[in-house]
Amino acid sequence: MVRHVLSSMAIYLLLAVVVPKVVLQRINRLISGFFWGSHDGKPKHNWVSWKAICRPVLEGGLGVRYIEDVEHLMQFKKTWQNRPKADPREKLGGQII
């Protein structure tokens, strides 16, 4: 559940606007700070690398996604949705009875 909450706010932002890389890096720092921040003024131990945390669950990670990868996927999605639509008649060779 933590994975979904941490990612959903950033994904909503990526759907709305084009985000600079500096902001994406800051979002990654905030998410990693959840795992590696401090508790009672003492820094938490970094037991695993960020790369290991971002692996899929089936590969032993926590399934947290790199925000940069999500941003690229959102750009591809917007491009795909805004592509020119083909005329349905062209699929049938232009012959509709």
Phi, psi and omega in degrees: 000323179300318180303316182291319180294316181295323183276327188296322180294319179291321181295320177300318178298317181294331177289330187274318187220165172275125189253133176295156181300326180299320180292319178298319178295321179294320177298317177299320178296321178295317179293316180292330177297332176298320180277322189244010183297218180233157178226121184057037178081356179255134179292143177285157178281142176268089184287327179225162181282162178296325178298321179291323179294325183278357176291154175298156182300321181294341178259011176096003178267188178263354178081011176288136184261147172295129182295327178298320178294319179296321180296319177296318178296322178294323177296317178296321180296315179297319178297316181296318182290334182263006180291156177294133180278137178283148176290129182302334180292333180293331178294331180262016180076020178078008182248106175241129182273000000 
